[in-house]
Amino acid sequence: MPGRRLTRADRQQIAAGLAQRLNYADIARRLGRPTSTVSREVARNGRPARYRAELAQLATTHRAQRRPQPPASAQRTIEHLGPDPDPYATAAFVTDLTAVLVETGLPRTAARVMACLFASETGSRTVIEMTQHLHVSAATISQAVRLLERQDLIRRGRDDRTRRHRYFLDDNAGLRTVVASAAANQRLAATALRGAEVFGAQTAAGARLALAGRFLERLGDDLIRSAEKHWRDMVGDGVEKHTPTIHTSTE
């Protein structure tokens, strides 16, 4: 029992326990789990005031899937890819995609890296390849990829032939973006509701914040449910196997 991963039902019990203001030890006893498992789960998925079972489940499902490293033969093919068939059209697309990604909140260099990976035939490039495409320093690229790795939008692999690090655009990057957006929305909702308590529901500021918080909370819940439904529709019966579970290692 202590060795298995947390389930959706477990997360719902954790959310219910937090709503009842139980401490981690009490919640853990209900689940038959170590207290550290509950504390890590809550810390990684919003803290007590922002923990939502559905968001935690979707986020966790999102982390686990990692695309396997290409075999050595594929790595050699990657290293010897020729130039883009239409460099002008590709450059225009990368520029447009970068602009859109910046509008979602990504820093410009991180957005350029994402667009560069999207435009790659393999969905992967080394730092050297990205510096050549983007005409920026390796240090600038390294800073951008660290940010994207923290957001689970890309992952790092090792090129067997050259031993260089190669960065892969995750096939589930779109879903990861939705999860990150939903998490940010829930944090904003929780902050607004906390502000309503600070100012008091009878004040104009408190009423305004309470209305905004409730609206954002419902909107976030709808977004989470919709994202999960569409993901399940896409992967069909293999949802438990293929749904990305954001690498939480809750055990």
N, C-alpha and C positions, 0 to 999 in steps of 0.2 A: 504493500500500500504506500509506504513513504517513498518508494522509488519511482512511482508512476507520475506522469505529468499531470498538472492541474487540468481539469475538464471545465466545460462551460458551466456545469452545475456547481462545481467547486467555486468558480469565480462569482457566480450569483450568490452563493452563501457568504463569500467574503464581502461582497457589496452590501448584503443585508446586515451582516455583523457590523460593518462600519457605520451604516445608517442608524443602528441601535447604539452606537458609541461604545461597542465592545473593544477591549484591547486585543492586540495580536495573539496573545496567549490563549484567550478565550475562544477566538475564532479558530485558531489552530486545533484546539481540543475538539471542537465541533467537527472539523474535517478529518481528524486523526492524522494530522501532519505536524512536522516540527514548526515551532514559532518562526524560525528563520525563513522558512518557505513562504509564509504569509507576508512577513515584513518585506522580503525581496520582491514578491509579486506586486505589492502595493507601491513600493518605491519606484518600480520600473514602469508602472502604468498609471501615473497621475497623482500619487500621494493620497492620503485619506479623503481630503475634501473633494478631490476630482476623480476618484476611482469610479469607473463605470464598467460593469461586467462585460457588456457587449463590445465596448471599445477595447478592453483588455484582451478579450478572446480573439477579436479580429487582428489586433496588433501582434499577438503571440502566434497566431496561425500564420501570420505574414512573415515572421522572421526565420522559420525553420528551413524553408526550402532554399537550397543553394544549388545553382546549376553546376554540374560536375565539370572538373577541369578537362579541357580538350586533350586528347591523346597527343603523343609527340608528333605524329604525322600531321595532325591538324595544326599544331604549333608551328611547324615548318611552313605550312601553307600560309598561316597568318603573317609570318615574318616576311614572306616574299610576295605579298599582295601588290598588285600594280596600282597605278594612279587611278583616281576616280574617273569613270567613263566620261562624265561631263562636269569638269571642275567648276565652271561658271554657275551652272544650275545648282550644284552641290553647295557652293559657297553662299549662294543666295538663300538656299533652304536653311543652312546652319545659322545664318544671320537672323532670319525670320523666327526660327525656333528659339534661338537665344533670347530674343526680345520677349517672346511669350513666356518663357521660363522665368525671366527676370520679373515679369508682372505677377507671377505666383509667389514671389518673395525670395527666390534664390539670388545670392550675390552674382554679379555679372560673370566673374571668372568661372564660378561653379556652374552657372548656366551654360557657358561656352563649352566647358568640358562635357556636360551632359549632351549637348547638341552634337558635339564632335563624336561621341560614342554612338549616338543614335544614327549618325550618318555613316558609321563604319560598317562594312559588310559583315564583320564578325561580331560587332557590338563590343569590341575590346580594343584597347591600345596601350602601349607602354607610355611612360612619362616622356621619353625622348620623342616618340611619334606625335604625342600631343603638343610638345613644344614646337615641333616642325609645322604642325597644322595651324596652331593658334598664335605662333610668333610671340610667345611669352617665355619667361625663364622657367627652369625646372623647379625652382623654389616656389614660384607662384602656382604652378600646377600641383605641386605636392600639398600646398595649403588648401587648395580647392578640393582635391580628392579626399583629404582627411575629413573635411566637412561633409562631403557626399557619403563617405563610408559611415559616419556617425548617424546619418539619416537613413541608412540602409538602402540607398538608391543605387550604389555600385558596390562591387566587392573586389577584393584583391586576390590574384592568383600568381603563380610562379611560372614563368616561361622555361620549360625544361631545357631548351637548346641554349638560350643566352643567359639563363638564371636571373633575368630582369623581372621586376614586378610588372604584371599586366593587370590592367583594371577593366573589369567587365560590367557592362550595363545589365542589371538584373532584368530578366524577362517580365518580372512583376513590378517594374518601377512605377507603372501607372497606378496600380493598386496601392503601392507604398505611399505615393503622393496623396491619395485620398485619405489613407490612415493618418498621415501627418497632419493633413488639413483638418480632419475630424478632431484629432487630439488638441490642436491649437484652438479650434472652435469651442471645445469643452472647457479648456482653460479660461478662455475669455468669458464664457458663461458663468463659471464658478467665481471668477473675480468680480463680475458685475453683481452677482447675488450676494457675495460677501460685502460689497459696497452698499447694497441695499440695507443690510443689517447694521452697518456702521452708521448710516445716515438716518435710518428708521423709516419704516414703511409709510408713515404719515407725512413725511416731507416730500417736496417735489423731486428732489434729487434721488431719494430712496425709491419713490414710485417709478421714476424713470429707469433707474438701474434694475429694479426688480422685473419690470416689463421686458427690458432688453435681455436680462439674464434668462428668464423663462423662455423667451423666443429662441435665443441661441441654443439653449439646452435641448429644446424639442427639435430644432433644426439639425443639431448634431446627432441626436438619436436617430432621426430619419435618414441622415446621410450614412450612418454606420449600418443600419439595417438594409438600406438599398445597396450599398457596396457589397455587403456579404451575400445578399440575394443574387446580384448579378454575377459575382464571382462563382457562386455555387452553380448557377445556370450555365456558366461557361465550362466548368470542369466536370459537371455531371456527377455521376456516382463516385468519382474518385476524389471528392472534396477533402476528405480527411487526409488523403495521401498527398494531394497537390496544393491545398490551400497554404499559402506562405505563413509560417508561424514565427515571427520576428525573433528568432535565436535567443530566447530569454533564459534558457537553462534555469528554470525555476527550482529545480531540485539541487 
